[in-house]
Amino acid sequence: MNLLILLEVIAMRIKPYQKVSYFFTIVFITLIVMTLILPEQAALIGFDMGSDYGKLGLLGCIWLLLFNIVTRVFIDIPKRVNEGGSLFTRCKLKLRRFFYYILALFFVSLTLVVFILSIRLLRV
């Protein structure tokens, strides 16, 4: 299966969960704010500052950013070029698909980097 088709199928399947990701983004940003910006107030309400909540919030935000990139960018990939159109239309579609393919390769490599970063930060 082609990489673009695979990412489009993934984007279609996870699109209904996009609004849930906004809620988790707020939760993870709250974790980051409580551990980095407001540590004294967090200690008053019993928030343990010795734990890795800040790392968890940062990794969660990064993964949710990747999730939203998939659902926003790869949901409407142009279809393959057919022979019925004009030369300009075919060239334009091929160029758009080429840029989507480059973006897909960048996204997959970025996902691998974030996966390795997650493993290292969580010490798994």
Backbone as JSON, one array per atom type, in Angstrom:
{
  "sequence": "MNLLILLEVIAMRIKPYQKVSYFFTIVFITLIVMTLILPEQAALIGFDMGSDYGKLGLLGCIWLLLFNIVTRVFIDIPKRVNEGGSLFTRCKLKLRRFFYYILALFFVSLTLVVFILSIRLLRV",
  "N": [[0.84, -1.18, 0.0], [0.45, 2.24, -0.69], [2.21, 4.98, 0.8], [0.91, 7.46, 1.07], [-1.77, 6.74, 0.76], [-2.08, 5.08, 2.95], [-1.69, 6.91, 5.1], [-3.86, 8.55, 4.6], [-6.02, 6.83, 5.06], [-5.6, 6.29, 7.78], [-5.98, 8.88, 8.77], [-8.68, 9.3, 8.16], [-9.88, 7.39, 9.8], [-9.23, 8.2, 12.42], [-10.26, 10.71, 12.63], [-12.85, 11.19, 13.9], [-12.13, 11.3, 16.6], [-10.88, 13.65, 17.1], [-11.84, 15.86, 18.54], [-11.75, 14.93, 21.13], [-9.06, 14.87, 21.5], [-8.47, 17.55, 21.84], [-9.37, 18.07, 24.43], [-7.56, 16.47, 25.92], [-5.25, 17.81, 25.25], [-5.56, 20.21, 26.63], [-5.44, 19.18, 29.22], [-2.79, 18.17, 29.32], [-1.32, 20.52, 28.85], [-2.01, 21.89, 31.15], [-0.72, 20.27, 33.04], [1.96, 20.82, 32.35], [2.1, 23.58, 32.89], [1.57, 23.59, 35.64], [3.77, 22.22, 36.68], [6.04, 23.56, 35.75], [5.69, 26.38, 35.69], [4.08, 27.21, 37.85], [5.12, 26.09, 40.44], [5.06, 26.43, 43.25], [2.36, 26.89, 43.92], [1.34, 24.5, 43.02], [2.44, 22.72, 44.83], [1.08, 23.42, 47.11], [-1.47, 22.38, 46.72], [-1.02, 19.73, 46.85], [0.36, 18.51, 44.79], [2.77, 16.45, 43.56], [6.02, 17.38, 43.17], [8.33, 16.03, 42.63], [7.93, 14.09, 40.78], [7.54, 12.93, 37.35], [5.73, 14.58, 35.93], [5.86, 16.84, 34.33], [7.42, 16.04, 32.14], [5.74, 14.07, 31.15], [3.53, 15.64, 30.41], [4.71, 17.23, 28.39], [5.47, 15.28, 26.49], [2.95, 14.24, 25.93], [1.69, 16.46, 24.76], [3.26, 16.72, 22.44], [2.7, 14.27, 21.11], [-0.05, 14.58, 20.72], [-0.01, 16.78, 19.05], [1.15, 15.65, 16.76], [-0.92, 13.86, 16.2], [-3.0, 15.65, 15.57], [-1.87, 16.84, 13.31], [-1.93, 14.74, 11.48], [-4.72, 14.39, 11.21], [-5.49, 16.82, 10.14], [-3.87, 17.44, 7.86], [-3.54, 15.15, 6.17], [-6.06, 14.37, 5.39], [-7.28, 15.11, 3.04], [-6.01, 14.24, 0.48], [-4.88, 14.7, -2.82], [-6.29, 12.85, -5.52], [-5.07, 10.14, -7.62], [-3.46, 10.86, -10.78], [-5.38, 11.03, -13.67], [-5.78, 10.1, -17.11], [-7.56, 11.69, -18.44], [-7.62, 14.45, -18.1], [-6.33, 17.8, -18.77], [-2.97, 18.67, -19.8], [-1.79, 20.56, -18.11], [-3.37, 20.28, -15.79], [-2.82, 17.63, -15.06], [-0.05, 17.84, -14.51], [-0.12, 19.64, -12.4], [-1.54, 18.16, -10.43], [0.23, 16.01, -10.1], [2.44, 17.37, -9.05], [1.33, 18.38, -6.65], [0.77, 15.94, -5.34], [3.39, 15.02, -5.11], [4.48, 16.87, -3.27], [2.86, 16.28, -1.07], [3.75, 13.68, -0.64], [6.43, 14.12, 0.1], [5.93, 15.54, 2.45], [4.67, 13.5, 3.88], [6.78, 11.66, 4.2], [8.45, 13.24, 5.81], [6.77, 13.48, 8.02], [6.58, 10.81, 8.92], [9.25, 10.3, 9.59], [9.55, 12.23, 11.6], [7.74, 11.22, 13.46], [9.02, 8.84, 14.18], [11.29, 9.91, 15.43], [10.08, 11.23, 17.6], [9.03, 9.02, 18.89], [11.38, 7.66, 19.7], [12.42, 9.65, 21.36], [10.41, 9.66, 23.31], [10.72, 7.13, 24.45], [13.27, 7.41, 25.56], [12.91, 9.58, 27.36], [10.98, 8.62, 29.12], [12.3, 6.53, 30.18], [12.07, 3.78, 29.46]],
  "CA": [[0.0, 0.0, 0.0], [1.19, 3.48, -0.81], [2.32, 5.73, 2.06], [-0.13, 8.48, 1.11], [-3.06, 6.08, 0.97], [-2.08, 4.62, 4.34], [-1.91, 8.05, 5.97], [-5.22, 9.04, 4.4], [-6.91, 5.9, 5.76], [-5.43, 6.55, 9.21], [-6.61, 10.17, 9.07], [-10.14, 9.12, 8.12], [-10.32, 6.59, 10.95], [-9.06, 8.88, 13.7], [-10.9, 12.03, 12.56], [-13.9, 11.41, 14.93], [-11.54, 11.47, 17.93], [-10.1, 14.88, 17.14], [-12.32, 16.74, 19.61], [-11.26, 14.37, 22.39], [-7.65, 15.26, 21.62], [-8.41, 18.91, 22.37], [-9.5, 17.96, 25.88], [-6.31, 15.97, 26.46], [-4.26, 18.87, 25.09], [-5.74, 21.11, 27.77], [-4.94, 18.47, 30.41], [-1.33, 18.11, 29.28], [-0.8, 21.87, 29.03], [-2.17, 22.18, 32.57], [0.39, 19.6, 33.72], [3.19, 21.56, 32.1], [2.03, 24.85, 33.61], [1.65, 23.36, 37.09], [5.1, 21.76, 37.08], [7.12, 24.47, 35.37], [5.45, 27.81, 35.93], [3.48, 27.45, 39.16], [5.45, 24.96, 41.32], [4.67, 26.67, 44.64], [0.93, 26.68, 44.03], [1.09, 23.07, 42.84], [2.8, 22.04, 46.08], [0.04, 23.7, 48.1], [-2.65, 21.52, 46.52], [-0.6, 18.34, 46.99], [0.9, 18.01, 43.53], [4.14, 16.0, 43.83], [6.94, 17.99, 42.22], [9.44, 15.13, 42.35], [7.58, 13.13, 39.74], [7.82, 13.33, 35.97], [4.52, 15.07, 35.29], [6.22, 17.8, 33.29], [7.82, 15.26, 30.96], [4.53, 13.43, 30.62], [2.75, 16.68, 29.74], [5.39, 17.61, 27.17], [5.32, 14.19, 25.51], [1.54, 14.18, 25.54], [1.43, 17.55, 23.81], [3.92, 16.4, 21.17], [1.94, 13.22, 20.44], [-1.33, 15.13, 20.27], [0.3, 17.62, 17.9], [1.27, 14.73, 15.62], [-2.28, 13.36, 15.95], [-3.75, 16.7, 14.87], [-1.28, 17.02, 11.98], [-2.47, 13.68, 10.62], [-6.13, 14.6, 10.92], [-5.69, 18.05, 9.36], [-3.14, 17.51, 6.6], [-3.66, 14.0, 5.3], [-7.45, 14.0, 5.21], [-7.72, 15.44, 1.68], [-4.9, 14.08, -0.46], [-5.41, 14.64, -4.18], [-6.33, 11.5, -6.1], [-4.08, 9.89, -8.68], [-3.67, 11.55, -12.04], [-5.97, 10.22, -14.74], [-5.38, 10.56, -18.44], [-8.64, 12.46, -19.05], [-7.47, 15.88, -17.92], [-5.35, 18.49, -19.6], [-1.57, 18.5, -19.39], [-1.55, 21.42, -16.95], [-4.05, 19.68, -14.63], [-2.06, 16.45, -14.65], [1.2, 18.29, -13.89], [-0.46, 20.25, -11.11], [-1.86, 17.08, -9.5], [1.46, 15.28, -9.79], [3.24, 18.22, -8.17], [0.7, 18.38, -5.33], [1.01, 14.62, -4.74], [4.8, 14.95, -4.76], [4.67, 17.61, -2.02], [2.24, 15.49, -0.01], [4.62, 12.55, -0.37], [7.56, 14.65, 0.87], [5.39, 15.82, 3.77], [4.42, 12.22, 4.54], [8.08, 11.15, 4.63], [8.87, 14.07, 6.93], [5.92, 13.14, 9.16], [6.97, 9.49, 9.43], [10.54, 10.44, 10.27], [9.3, 12.97, 12.83], [7.09, 10.3, 14.39], [10.06, 7.95, 14.7], [12.11, 10.69, 16.36], [9.29, 11.45, 18.82], [8.95, 7.72, 19.55], [12.66, 7.44, 20.36], [12.46, 10.62, 22.45], [9.49, 9.19, 24.35], [11.35, 6.0, 25.13], [14.39, 7.91, 26.38], [12.45, 10.41, 28.47], [10.23, 7.83, 30.09], [13.24, 5.5, 30.66], [11.47, 2.45, 29.3]],
  "C": [[0.89, 1.24, 0.0], [1.16, 4.25, 0.53], [1.22, 6.78, 2.17], [-1.51, 7.88, 1.37], [-3.17, 5.6, 2.42], [-2.35, 5.77, 5.3], [-3.32, 8.62, 5.81], [-6.23, 8.14, 5.1], [-6.82, 6.11, 7.26], [-6.13, 7.85, 9.59], [-8.13, 10.06, 9.08], [-10.64, 8.37, 9.35], [-10.22, 7.33, 12.27], [-9.69, 10.28, 13.72], [-12.01, 12.21, 13.61], [-13.35, 11.66, 16.34], [-10.78, 12.78, 18.08], [-10.55, 15.8, 18.26], [-11.89, 16.23, 20.97], [-9.8, 14.77, 22.59], [-7.5, 16.68, 22.13], [-8.51, 18.92, 23.89], [-8.18, 17.5, 26.5], [-5.18, 16.99, 26.29], [-4.35, 19.86, 26.25], [-5.19, 20.48, 29.05], [-3.41, 18.47, 30.44], [-0.7, 19.5, 29.43], [-0.93, 22.3, 30.49], [-1.06, 21.51, 33.39], [1.7, 20.36, 33.56], [3.2, 22.86, 32.9], [2.2, 24.62, 35.12], [3.05, 22.93, 37.51], [6.2, 22.77, 36.77], [6.9, 25.91, 35.79], [4.95, 28.08, 37.34], [3.83, 26.33, 40.15], [5.03, 25.18, 42.78], [3.17, 26.43, 44.84], [0.58, 25.2, 43.86], [1.41, 22.3, 44.1], [1.74, 22.27, 47.14], [-1.18, 22.79, 47.95], [-2.27, 20.04, 46.53], [-0.07, 17.71, 45.72], [2.37, 17.68, 43.74], [5.08, 16.54, 42.77], [8.11, 17.09, 41.87], [9.15, 14.15, 41.23], [7.82, 13.71, 38.36], [6.58, 13.83, 35.25], [4.82, 16.07, 34.18], [6.63, 17.11, 32.0], [6.61, 14.61, 30.31], [3.67, 14.44, 29.87], [3.37, 17.1, 28.42], [5.25, 16.53, 26.1], [3.89, 14.06, 25.03], [1.18, 15.26, 24.53], [2.06, 17.28, 22.44], [3.14, 15.34, 20.41], [0.59, 13.72, 19.94], [-1.14, 16.1, 19.1], [0.45, 16.76, 16.64], [-0.1, 14.17, 15.22], [-3.08, 14.39, 15.16], [-3.18, 16.99, 13.49], [-1.83, 15.97, 11.03], [-3.9, 13.98, 10.24], [-6.38, 15.86, 10.1], [-5.07, 17.98, 7.96], [-3.49, 16.36, 5.66], [-5.1, 13.54, 5.08], [-7.91, 14.21, 3.76], [-6.53, 15.42, 0.72], [-5.47, 13.99, -1.87], [-5.3, 13.23, -4.75], [-5.29, 11.37, -7.21], [-4.47, 10.57, -9.98], [-4.29, 10.59, -13.04], [-5.62, 10.84, -16.07], [-6.43, 11.45, -19.1], [-8.44, 13.96, -18.99], [-6.45, 16.49, -18.86], [-3.94, 18.28, -19.03], [-1.27, 19.33, -18.15], [-2.17, 20.82, -15.68], [-3.29, 18.46, -14.13], [-0.75, 16.84, -13.97], [0.95, 18.88, -12.51], [-0.77, 19.18, -10.07], [-0.63, 16.26, -9.13], [2.35, 16.07, -8.85], [2.66, 18.26, -6.76], [0.92, 17.05, -4.63], [2.47, 14.46, -4.32], [5.06, 15.68, -3.44], [4.0, 16.89, -0.85], [3.12, 14.29, 0.35], [5.84, 12.98, 0.45], [7.1, 14.96, 2.3], [5.13, 14.54, 4.55], [5.74, 11.59, 5.01], [8.61, 11.93, 5.83], [8.07, 13.71, 8.18], [6.31, 11.79, 9.75], [8.3, 9.56, 10.15], [10.39, 11.21, 11.58], [8.63, 12.08, 13.88], [8.1, 9.32, 14.98], [10.95, 8.68, 15.71], [11.37, 10.91, 17.67], [9.15, 10.13, 19.59], [10.23, 7.42, 20.32], [12.82, 8.4, 21.54], [11.56, 10.2, 23.61], [10.1, 8.05, 25.14], [12.48, 6.48, 26.05], [13.91, 8.73, 27.57], [11.69, 9.63, 29.53], [11.07, 6.68, 30.67], [12.66, 4.1, 30.61], [12.5, 1.5, 28.75]]
}
